[in-house]
Amino acid sequence: MHGPFAKGTNRIGVQVVGPGDFTGPITNAAGGVITVKGDNSYGISVETNMTGNLSNLGSLSIAGLNSIGIRTLGKVAGDVTLGGTVAAGGPGTQAVNLGDDVSGALLINGAVSSSGYRYTTRSTDPNFLKLLAADDLLQGGPTVTVAGSVGKGILVDASSTTDSSGVVTTVAGSITASGAASALMGGGAAGHDVQIGNVATGADAFGIEIKGSVAGAGVYDGVAAQGMQLGVAGGGAVDTGGGVRVTGVVSASSYAAGATALQINSGVSAPVVRNEGHITAIMNSDAVGASARAIDIGAGAQTAALQNSGSITAAVAGEKADGIAISDKSGTLSEIENTGTIVVSRTFTDLSQAVTGKDVAMDLSANTGGVHIIQALASPTSTAPQISGAVLLGSGSDRVEILSGTLNGDLSLGAGANTLNIDGGASVSGALTAQGGTLGLSVGAGTLRINSP
């Protein structure tokens, strides 16, 4: 099947226009259905300020060129809820674009998806892949774009219920992008700074919480993938309040192209990134110069601490691409606490080829003020934590404490007055260097195996 996704233009399911503000809720209720096919078209288009809640609890689908399922051009004095389903298909098409501020919360507890592809599942039949034409492989826009402030935070939720027989049912919100665009993108245009308030207090005192899933998939060869992107090139600053918390899944997967699960760009403040779930980047086939990156903090961003009790994983199939679990180009990440796993894995696909790709658990080489890494057991009954891959530190005075579990990989401490403490039955294995600096070494109840660099 080839040809355009839709015929006709400027079709709109529900439209709200000015010049005055709109007062009242806008709801596609459970059981409601909005279907629009057309280029430059919209399922729900709110083109003025509104006071009230904007909710999709039913089914909304949009297909066409540069079309959007739900868009707002003005401010929303209320909450935005994305339940039910929102599905967008076509080149440049987006599921949701919030173009201005939301005073309340952005709650996503339904299934939101978008793609420019005609077929969003990669076939295992190589003959089918050869038949795909250019108009089968077009790119959509970001699935969910948040271009304004959100007063009460962004929550991709998950909730569980237990029936009388003890059967547990979990309903999780999901954002899925098939193509090169991000599943969730937060950031405004130049001059429009974005302030994201916290979802709640206590354990939920974060501006962005992912309890469900945010997933980007390139699907086809040579198409990079991105799960969640904070900050846009040339855009305004983004303040995430307390930071980012993941108890669900943030992921990216690709073939012969890069994959980045969580991208924090210049101008973004995310004081703490806390992972209690899974942050995963997977390259399913090889590409020279490409990389799988679970967390990538760009130059000009601000992230002081990373706390991990779940899994942070970069996986590569092949010999040429790099696997990098955590990369910080900002030099601001100074505290890493690990009670989970931070792992780079590689599957060899051609044993006749030399391995030139790098396996890096943490690249913190841009840091000049010193980094503290502590790995410990979360509780006496917890699984031992793990770091697998090289750890590259910068020119500051670094302090590494491996008090449980394993660190398997080269440890480069760089310049400065550095210390390495191994205790609690922990094991460290790999090359150990402190180029231009000094190293204070303490091995208690643990083991250190130094390999030649």
Secondary structure in CASP SS format (residue, H / E / C, confidence):
PFRMAT SS
TARGET T0000
AUTHOR 0000-0000-0000
METHOD secondary structure of the structure
MODEL  1
M C 1.00
H C 1.00
G C 1.00
P C 1.00
F C 1.00
A C 1.00
K C 1.00
G C 1.00
T E 1.00
N C 1.00
R C 1.00
I E 1.00
G E 1.00
V E 1.00
Q E 1.00
V E 1.00
V C 1.00
G C 1.00
P C 1.00
G C 1.00
D C 1.00
F E 1.00
T E 1.00
G C 1.00
P C 1.00
I E 1.00
T E 1.00
N E 1.00
A C 1.00
A C 1.00
G C 1.00
G C 1.00
V E 1.00
I E 1.00
T E 1.00
V E 1.00
K E 1.00
G C 1.00
D E 1.00
N C 1.00
S C 1.00
Y E 1.00
G E 1.00
I E 1.00
S E 1.00
V E 1.00
E C 1.00
T C 1.00
N C 1.00
M E 1.00
T E 1.00
G C 1.00
N C 1.00
L E 1.00
S E 1.00
N E 1.00
L C 1.00
G C 1.00
S E 1.00
L E 1.00
S E 1.00
I E 1.00
A E 1.00
G C 1.00
L C 1.00
N C 1.00
S C 1.00
I E 1.00
G E 1.00
I E 1.00
R E 1.00
T E 1.00
L C 1.00
G C 1.00
K C 1.00
V E 1.00
A E 1.00
G C 1.00
D C 1.00
V E 1.00
T E 1.00
L E 1.00
G C 1.00
G C 1.00
T E 1.00
V E 1.00
A E 1.00
A E 1.00
G E 1.00
G C 1.00
P C 1.00
G C 1.00
T C 1.00
Q E 1.00
A E 1.00
V E 1.00
N E 1.00
L E 1.00
G C 1.00
D C 1.00
D C 1.00
V E 1.00
S C 1.00
G C 1.00
A C 1.00
L E 1.00
L E 1.00
I E 1.00
N C 1.00
G C 1.00
A E 1.00
V E 1.00
S E 1.00
S E 1.00
S E 1.00
G C 1.00
Y E 1.00
R C 1.00
Y C 1.00
T C 1.00
T C 1.00
R C 1.00
S C 1.00
T C 1.00
D C 1.00
P H 1.00
N H 1.00
F H 1.00
L H 1.00
K H 1.00
L H 1.00
L C 1.00
A C 1.00
A H 1.00
D H 1.00
D H 1.00
L E 1.00
L C 1.00
Q C 1.00
G C 1.00
G C 1.00
P C 1.00
T C 1.00
V E 1.00
T E 1.00
V E 1.00
A C 1.00
G C 1.00
S C 1.00
V E 1.00
G C 1.00
K C 1.00
G C 1.00
I E 1.00
L E 1.00
V E 1.00
D C 1.00
A E 1.00
S E 1.00
S E 1.00
T E 1.00
T E 1.00
D C 1.00
S C 1.00
S C 1.00
G C 1.00
V C 1.00
V E 1.00
T E 1.00
T E 1.00
V E 1.00
A E 1.00
G C 1.00
S E 1.00
I E 1.00
T E 1.00
A E 1.00
S E 1.00
G C 1.00
A C 1.00
A C 1.00
S C 1.00
A C 1.00
L E 1.00
M E 1.00
G E 1.00
G C 1.00
G C 1.00
A C 1.00
A C 1.00
G C 1.00
H C 1.00
D C 1.00
V E 1.00
Q E 1.00
I E 1.00
G C 1.00
N C 1.00
V C 1.00
A C 1.00
T C 1.00
G H 1.00
A H 1.00
D H 1.00
A C 1.00
F C 1.00
G C 1.00
I E 1.00
E E 1.00
I E 1.00
K C 1.00
G C 1.00
S E 1.00
V E 1.00
A E 1.00
G E 1.00
A E 1.00
G E 1.00
V E 1.00
Y E 1.00
D E 1.00
G C 1.00
V E 1.00
A C 1.00
A E 1.00
Q E 1.00
G E 1.00
M E 1.00
Q E 1.00
L E 1.00
G C 1.00
V C 1.00
A C 1.00
G C 1.00
G C 1.00
G C 1.00
A C 1.00
V E 1.00
D E 1.00
T C 1.00
G C 1.00
G C 1.00
G E 1.00
V E 1.00
R E 1.00
V E 1.00
T C 1.00
G C 1.00
V E 1.00
V E 1.00
S E 1.00
A E 1.00
S E 1.00
S E 1.00
Y E 1.00
A C 1.00
A C 1.00
G C 1.00
A E 1.00
T E 1.00
A E 1.00
L E 1.00
Q E 1.00
I E 1.00
N C 1.00
S C 1.00
G C 1.00
V E 1.00
S E 1.00
A C 1.00
P C 1.00
V E 1.00
V E 1.00
R E 1.00
N E 1.00
E C 1.00
G C 1.00
H E 1.00
I E 1.00
T E 1.00
A E 1.00
I E 1.00
M E 1.00
N C 1.00
S C 1.00
D C 1.00
A C 1.00
V C 1.00
G C 1.00
A C 1.00
S E 1.00
A E 1.00
R E 1.00
A E 1.00
I E 1.00
D E 1.00
I E 1.00
G C 1.00
A C 1.00
G C 1.00
A C 1.00
Q E 1.00
T C 1.00
A C 1.00
A E 1.00
L E 1.00
Q E 1.00
N E 1.00
S C 1.00
G C 1.00
S E 1.00
I E 1.00
T E 1.00
A E 1.00
A E 1.00
V E 1.00
A E 1.00
G C 1.00
E C 1.00
K C 1.00
A C 1.00
D E 1.00
G E 1.00
I E 1.00
A E 1.00
I E 1.00
S E 1.00
D E 1.00
K C 1.00
S C 1.00
G C 1.00
T C 1.00
L C 1.00
S C 1.00
E E 1.00
I E 1.00
E E 1.00
N E 1.00
T C 1.00
G C 1.00
T E 1.00
I E 1.00
V E 1.00
V E 1.00
S E 1.00
R E 1.00
T E 1.00
F C 1.00
T C 1.00
D C 1.00
L C 1.00
S C 1.00
Q C 1.00
A C 1.00
V C 1.00
T C 1.00
G C 1.00
K C 1.00
D E 1.00
V E 1.00
A E 1.00
M E 1.00
D E 1.00
L E 1.00
S C 1.00
A C 1.00
N C 1.00
T C 1.00
G C 1.00
G C 1.00
V C 1.00
H E 1.00
I E 1.00
I E 1.00
Q E 1.00
A C 1.00
L C 1.00
A C 1.00
S C 1.00
P C 1.00
T C 1.00
S C 1.00
T C 1.00
A C 1.00
P C 1.00
Q E 1.00
I E 1.00
S E 1.00
G C 1.00
A E 1.00
V E 1.00
L E 1.00
L E 1.00
G C 1.00
S C 1.00
G C 1.00
S C 1.00
D C 1.00
R E 1.00
V E 1.00
E E 1.00
I E 1.00
L C 1.00
S C 1.00
G C 1.00
T E 1.00
L E 1.00
N E 1.00
G C 1.00
D C 1.00
L E 1.00
S E 1.00
L C 1.00
G C 1.00
A C 1.00
G E 1.00
A E 1.00
N E 1.00
T E 1.00
L E 1.00
N E 1.00
I E 1.00
D C 1.00
G C 1.00
G C 1.00
A E 1.00
S E 1.00
V E 1.00
S E 1.00
G E 1.00
A C 1.00
L E 1.00
T E 1.00
A C 1.00
Q C 1.00
G C 1.00
G E 1.00
T E 1.00
L E 1.00
G E 1.00
L E 1.00
S E 1.00
V E 1.00
G C 1.00
A C 1.00
G E 1.00
T E 1.00
L E 1.00
R E 1.00
I E 1.00
N C 1.00
S C 1.00
P C 1.00
END
